[in-house]
Each structure stands twice: as C-alpha cells, then as structure tokens.
Amino acid sequence: MKSHSEIINQDLYTRNVNQYIGTSYTRLSTLRELVYNTYGNSSIQDATKLNIFIDLFSVIRGLYSEHHRVIIDNITDISAGIINLCAHYRGFFRSQLGVDTRIFLINSTNTCDINRKFVGTYNSEFIRKMEAAQTVKMIDNNMKLLKILCPYLPAIYYVDSIQQFESSVIIAYLIEMLADNNPNLIISHDMYPLQLCTQYKWTSYLYPRKGRDANGELIDTSWMIPVSDKQNFKEYFWNEYCKLRQGTQKGFESLCTIDPINYPLLISICSFPERKLPSIASQPMAIKFIYNLVGGEKVKILPSLFMNDPEISANFPVALIDARYKAMDVQYMLPFYRNSPESSAIQLLDLDDPAAVNNIAAKYYANNPLDLQKL
C-alpha cells in the first residue's frame, strides 16, 4: 500500500492527457455568449462559413513537462482528444449557428532556427522541456496518426512544420492562400497569435480558459478578441491583453492610446515570457515610444524609426529591439515560410471517405471512441 506522502506526491505531480487537452474546450454556454458578443453587430454576423485554426502547440505543450508524470491510458489518447476537440467546435457552430466550418490543425513547436538567429534564447525554455519530457515519442506517434486520419475527415486538415515555424506564421500563410473571404477563428492559449486579428480582416481569436470562483468551483473564463471592424475593437483587444498579462486592467487606458497594429513592437520591447524574452523597457515606456511616433493612428512602425529619437537611441538598445521584433512579427517571418519547401508542399486533401475513417477508427481507436457523428 502507498504511504500518505506517496499519494500526495502522485496528486501533485501526476497529470492525465485529458486534463491538458480539456483546457482547450470552451463550455457551450460560454462559447455561445462569446460568439454572439464577438460577431454580433459586425460585418460577419451573417456569415455561413468559418475557417477555424487550432494551434496544437497550445493544446499539447503541457505534455512536454519536466515536473509532472503524464498518464496516457491509451496510446491514441492525444490524437483522439484532438479529433474530439474538432468535433466539439464544429458541432457548436453547425447546431447553434448553422455555420459550416473548415478546421486546420497547426502543429509546430515554435522553435524555428530563423527566430533563434535573431534571438539566441528564443523559446529556449520549451526546447529544454522537449529534451526532458518522457512523452515526446508518444506525441510524435499521435501526430502521425492525425496526419493519416485527417484527409479522410470532412474539411479537417493537418498542417505541420518541419522547420518548426511559428504556428501564427503558418496560419497567416493559409489565410492568404485560401483568400476565400470567409471569417477566420484562431483557437490558442498563446499570446503570439493575437497580432493576426490586427493584420487580417475578419479574423478573431478564442482563448479557452478555466478558473475557479470564490467557492472553489470550476468556471469557464474563456475570452475572445473580435474582428477588427467591430466597434470598440481597440478596447476589446487591450482589455483582454491586460487581464491575461496582469489579472487586472492596470495600464489599460494608456494602452488604448496606441493602435493594436503595433502589438508586435510592444511585445518586442516588453517581457514576453512565452518565448523567453525578458523586458527591455517597461510597458509605459514602450507605449510612450510608440505614441511619440504615430500617436493612436493605425500605422505599423518599425524599430528602426527609434533611431530618429535621440532619447530612445541614447538610452535603449534599438538594435536589440529590432532583432526581437523580427522574431516576433508574423509579417517579417512570413516570407521565410512562404519561400520554404514546406509551404509549397501543403496539400489540403478532402478524401471524405467514411469507410476509410471507420476502418482507421476500428484499427487504432477501438478503445478510444471518436465523436464522429459531430464531424
């Protein structure tokens, strides 16, 4: 029999795959409210088709753990959980809104050598986690299963990156490649993709999140960034950024003096722990830099313009800010991906073969049911 200390240790350091993947679900009641608030009174409120981009990095990154022992009851737990996640969101949009969806599963560890060329420590903490984690092989095997299965599922596409380009860069490429005028929804727990809402028309962002109320009960605290033509978009954007970064609205009013189009520049100056970037200057100082150049205008500026400001160039490492900006800005990184062999190799296959799906499900998922009826 296990001792009391062993039981406590297991409770603290043991996690189930479903616990991690479950954090990417948004409760239907919460999702309904968020979607109506986000799309209502906007140019896409009557849309009947939607492109959904699921950032798999944010779904499974918790499995690359140095500290927790991840329990995998079945070798297909990860891929089954991801397919059922697709079913969850597709089922909602179909049944609640009558909206058809195309779902893109973007798989990358966001550890591209090109980013590290500009910032040597870029995402170094996650690189260390991958080296220490015991689940890497299991994750890779499940990604291979997704790659096999997705072409046979209706309008679900698996796109991975050999060079580990930022997921947001791949999403940007796909939005431009599709060019279908459909609205886009990005589902992620990562702060990097927020910039896509400012760069692409009709693009919104969902951050699934769970919390606890005053009584300790689990509640859904998910939030959304609306499309950029939504009234008060700037306020929506900076409000959610403040709440996630600081848990409060501290700095909200000063952030609202600048346009979100300069979000990549702001996070290049301030701390961005998700990619292991320490702060160069405080948020108030970064806002001051940007405001002094363009005020609140929707004008995207480059760090090189700081060289024209004697105060900034004399007191802050503009070259370092510029290097970080290149690693953090989707539009700067996009040409590298566009010109890589892997972008031209993307195939969005729609074999839509129920018999093949049933055969694959019977062979690999007999003990791990897929929610196929919602697909």
C-alpha positions in Angstrom: 0.0 0.0 0.0 1.2 3.5 -0.9 2.2 5.8 2.0 0.4 9.1 2.6 3.4 11.0 1.2 3.4 8.9 -1.9 -0.3 9.6 -2.5 0.2 13.3 -2.0 3.2 13.2 -4.4 1.1 11.5 -7.0 -1.7 14.0 -6.7 0.8 16.9 -7.1 2.9 15.5 -9.9 0.6 13.3 -12.0 -1.5 14.6 -14.8 -3.8 12.9 -17.3 -3.7 13.6 -21.0 -7.3 14.6 -21.0 -6.6 17.2 -18.3 -4.3 19.0 -20.7 -6.5 18.7 -23.8 -9.6 19.6 -21.8 -8.3 23.1 -21.2 -8.8 23.8 -24.9 -12.5 23.2 -24.7 -14.8 26.1 -24.1 -18.2 25.3 -22.5 -21.0 25.5 -24.9 -22.9 28.1 -22.8 -19.8 30.3 -22.6 -19.0 29.8 -26.2 -22.5 30.8 -27.2 -22.2 34.1 -25.3 -18.7 34.9 -26.5 -19.6 34.2 -30.2 -22.7 36.3 -30.1 -20.8 39.2 -28.4 -17.9 38.8 -30.8 -19.7 38.5 -34.1 -22.9 40.5 -33.4 -23.1 43.9 -35.0 -20.0 43.2 -37.1 -19.6 42.7 -40.8 -19.5 38.9 -40.5 -22.6 38.4 -38.3 -24.4 36.8 -41.2 -21.5 34.6 -42.4 -22.4 30.9 -43.1 -18.8 29.6 -43.4 -15.9 29.8 -41.0 -12.2 28.8 -41.1 -11.0 27.5 -37.7 -7.3 27.3 -36.9 -6.4 25.3 -33.9 -2.9 25.9 -32.5 -1.8 22.4 -31.4 1.3 23.8 -29.7 -1.0 25.4 -27.1 -3.2 22.3 -26.8 -0.4 19.8 -26.0 2.5 21.9 -24.8 1.7 20.9 -21.2 2.5 17.3 -22.1 6.2 18.3 -22.5 6.6 18.5 -18.8 9.8 18.4 -16.7 7.9 18.1 -13.4 4.7 16.1 -14.0 4.3 12.5 -14.8 1.8 12.4 -17.7 -0.5 9.4 -17.6 -1.5 8.1 -21.0 -4.1 5.4 -20.6 -4.3 4.6 -24.3 -1.6 5.2 -27.0 -4.2 7.1 -29.1 -5.3 9.4 -26.2 -3.7 12.5 -27.7 -5.0 12.2 -31.3 -8.4 11.1 -30.2 -8.6 14.1 -27.8 -7.7 16.5 -30.7 -10.2 15.0 -33.1 -12.9 15.2 -30.4 -11.9 18.8 -29.8 -12.6 19.5 -33.5 -16.0 17.8 -33.1 -16.8 20.0 -30.1 -16.3 23.2 -32.0 -17.7 22.0 -35.3 -20.8 20.7 -33.5 -21.3 24.1 -31.9 -21.1 26.2 -35.0 -23.2 23.8 -37.0 -26.0 23.2 -34.5 -26.1 26.6 -32.8 -25.4 28.9 -35.8 -25.9 26.9 -39.0 -22.3 27.7 -39.9 -20.1 25.3 -41.9 -16.5 25.0 -40.7 -13.2 24.1 -42.2 -10.7 23.2 -39.4 -7.0 23.5 -39.7 -4.8 21.7 -37.1 -1.4 23.6 -37.0 1.4 21.6 -35.4 4.7 23.2 -34.6 6.9 23.6 -31.5 7.6 27.2 -32.4 11.3 26.7 -32.1 12.4 27.7 -35.6 16.2 28.3 -36.2 15.4 31.5 -38.0 13.8 33.0 -34.9 16.8 32.0 -32.9 19.1 33.6 -35.4 17.6 36.9 -34.3 17.2 36.0 -30.6 19.5 33.3 -29.4 17.4 32.3 -26.4 14.1 32.3 -28.4 11.8 29.7 -26.8 14.8 28.1 -25.1 12.8 27.1 -22.0 10.4 25.0 -24.2 13.4 23.4 -26.0 14.7 22.3 -22.7 11.3 20.8 -21.8 11.2 18.8 -25.0 14.6 17.4 -24.2 13.5 16.4 -20.7 9.9 15.2 -21.4 9.2 11.4 -21.4 6.2 11.9 -23.8 7.9 13.1 -27.0 7.7 9.8 -28.8 4.1 9.3 -27.9 3.2 12.8 -29.1 5.0 12.2 -32.4 3.2 9.0 -32.9 -0.1 10.6 -32.3 0.7 13.4 -34.8 1.5 10.8 -37.4 -1.9 9.3 -36.7 -3.6 12.7 -37.2 -1.7 13.1 -40.5 -3.1 9.7 -41.7 -6.6 10.3 -40.4 -7.4 13.9 -41.3 -7.5 13.6 -45.1 -10.5 11.2 -44.7 -12.4 13.5 -42.3 -14.6 16.1 -43.8 -12.8 19.5 -44.1 -10.3 18.8 -41.4 -6.7 19.5 -42.4 -3.5 18.7 -40.5 -0.5 21.0 -41.3 2.8 20.6 -39.6 6.2 22.4 -39.8 9.4 20.5 -40.3 11.4 23.7 -39.6 9.1 24.5 -36.6 8.0 27.9 -37.9 5.7 29.8 -35.6 2.2 28.5 -35.8 1.0 32.0 -36.4 3.1 32.3 -39.5 1.6 29.2 -40.9 -1.9 30.4 -40.1 -1.1 33.7 -41.9 0.1 31.8 -44.9 -3.0 29.7 -45.0 -5.3 32.7 -44.7 -3.6 34.3 -47.6 -3.5 31.1 -49.6 -7.2 30.4 -49.1 -8.2 34.0 -49.9 -11.9 32.9 -49.6 -13.3 36.0 -47.8 -14.6 33.7 -45.0 -14.1 34.8 -41.4 -11.2 33.1 -39.5 -11.2 32.0 -35.9 -7.9 31.2 -34.2 -8.1 28.9 -31.1 -5.0 29.1 -28.9 -3.6 29.6 -25.4 -0.6 31.5 -26.8 -0.3 35.3 -26.9 1.8 35.4 -30.1 -1.2 34.9 -32.5 -3.1 37.9 -31.1 -1.4 40.0 -33.8 -3.2 38.2 -36.6 -6.5 39.9 -35.5 -4.9 43.2 -36.4 -3.4 42.1 -39.7 -6.2 40.1 -41.4 -9.7 41.2 -42.0 -12.5 39.2 -40.3 -10.1 37.3 -38.0 -10.9 36.7 -34.4 -9.2 34.8 -31.6 -10.5 32.5 -28.8 -8.5 31.8 -25.7 -10.1 28.8 -23.9 -9.6 29.2 -20.1 -10.8 27.7 -16.9 -10.8 29.2 -13.4 -12.4 28.9 -10.0 -14.9 31.1 -8.3 -14.9 32.3 -4.7 -16.3 28.9 -3.6 -13.6 27.0 -5.5 -16.0 25.8 -8.2 -14.6 25.3 -11.7 -15.8 28.0 -14.1 -15.1 28.9 -17.7 -13.3 32.2 -18.1 -12.6 31.9 -21.8 -12.4 35.1 -23.8 -12.4 36.3 -27.4 -10.8 39.1 -29.5 -13.4 40.2 -32.1 -12.8 41.1 -35.8 -11.1 44.4 -36.3 -14.1 46.2 -37.7 -16.1 45.5 -34.6 -16.9 48.7 -32.7 -14.5 49.3 -29.8 -12.1 46.7 -31.2 -9.1 48.5 -29.7 -10.7 48.4 -26.2 -11.6 44.7 -26.6 -8.0 43.9 -27.6 -6.2 45.7 -24.9 -8.7 44.8 -22.2 -8.1 41.1 -22.7 -4.4 41.6 -23.1 -4.3 43.4 -19.7 -6.4 40.8 -17.9 -4.3 37.9 -19.1 -1.0 39.6 -18.5 -1.7 41.2 -15.2 -5.0 39.9 -14.0 -6.2 43.5 -13.8 -6.9 46.4 -16.1 -3.7 48.1 -15.0 -2.3 50.1 -17.9 -5.5 49.7 -19.9 -6.1 53.4 -20.5 -2.6 54.1 -21.6 -2.6 51.0 -23.9 -5.7 52.4 -25.6 -3.7 55.4 -26.7 -1.9 53.2 -29.3 -3.4 51.0 -32.0 -3.1 47.2 -31.7 -1.4 47.1 -35.1 1.8 47.8 -33.1 1.3 44.8 -30.8 4.4 43.0 -32.2 6.5 46.0 -31.5 5.1 46.3 -27.9 5.8 42.7 -27.1 9.3 43.0 -28.6 10.1 45.8 -26.1 8.3 44.4 -23.1 8.6 41.0 -21.4 7.3 38.1 -23.5 7.8 35.0 -21.3 6.1 32.6 -23.7 9.2 32.9 -25.9 11.8 33.6 -23.1 12.1 37.3 -23.9 13.0 39.5 -20.8 11.9 43.1 -20.7 14.0 45.8 -22.3 11.8 48.6 -21.1 8.6 48.9 -19.1 5.2 48.8 -20.7 4.6 52.6 -20.0 7.9 53.4 -21.6 7.1 51.2 -24.7 3.8 52.9 -25.1 5.5 56.3 -24.9 8.0 55.2 -27.6 5.1 54.2 -29.9 2.8 57.1 -29.2 5.6 59.7 -29.8 6.0 58.3 -33.3 2.4 57.8 -34.5 0.0 58.6 -31.7 -3.1 56.5 -31.9 -3.0 56.1 -35.7 -3.3 52.7 -37.3 0.2 52.9 -38.7 2.6 50.0 -38.2 6.0 51.2 -37.4 9.4 49.5 -37.4 12.0 49.8 -34.5 14.5 51.4 -36.9 12.4 54.6 -36.6 13.5 54.8 -33.0 17.0 55.7 -34.2 15.5 59.1 -35.1 14.5 59.7 -31.5 17.6 60.9 -29.5 16.1 59.9 -26.1 15.4 56.3 -27.3 18.6 55.8 -29.3 20.7 57.2 -26.5 19.2 55.1 -23.7 17.9 51.9 -25.2 19.4 49.1 -27.3 17.5 49.8 -30.6 19.4 47.1 -32.4 18.3 44.5 -29.8 14.7 45.7 -30.1 14.9 45.4 -33.9 16.2 41.8 -33.7 13.5 40.8 -31.3 10.9 42.5 -33.5 12.0 40.5 -36.5 11.5 37.3 -34.5 8.1 38.4 -33.1 6.4 39.9 -36.1 4.4 37.5 -38.3 4.7 39.7 -41.4 8.5 39.8 -41.1 8.8 36.0 -40.7 6.1 35.1 -43.3 8.4 35.4 -46.4 10.8 32.9 -44.9 8.0 30.4 -44.6 6.5 31.3 -48.0 9.8 30.6 -49.7 10.5 27.4 -47.8 9.8 24.0 -49.5 7.4 23.0 -46.8 4.9 25.8 -47.6 4.7 24.7 -51.2 4.2 21.1 -50.1 1.0 21.8 -48.2 -1.9 19.6 -49.5 -5.4 20.2 -48.3 -6.9 16.8 -49.1 -10.6 16.2 -49.0 -10.9 12.4 -49.5 -14.0 12.4 -47.2 -14.2 8.6 -47.1 -16.5 7.3 -44.3 -15.5 3.7 -44.9 -11.8 4.5 -44.5 -12.5 6.5 -41.4 -14.4 3.6 -39.9 -11.5 1.3 -40.7 -8.9 3.6 -39.2 -11.1 4.1 -36.1 -11.6 0.3 -35.7 -7.9 -0.3 -36.0 -6.5 2.4 -33.8 -9.4 3.8 -31.8 -11.4 0.8 -30.8 -10.9 1.6 -27.1 -10.8 5.3 -27.5 -14.0 6.4 -29.3 -14.0 9.3 -31.7 -17.0 11.7 -31.7 -17.5 11.1 -35.5 -21.2 12.0 -35.5 -20.4 15.7 -34.9 -17.9 15.7 -37.8 
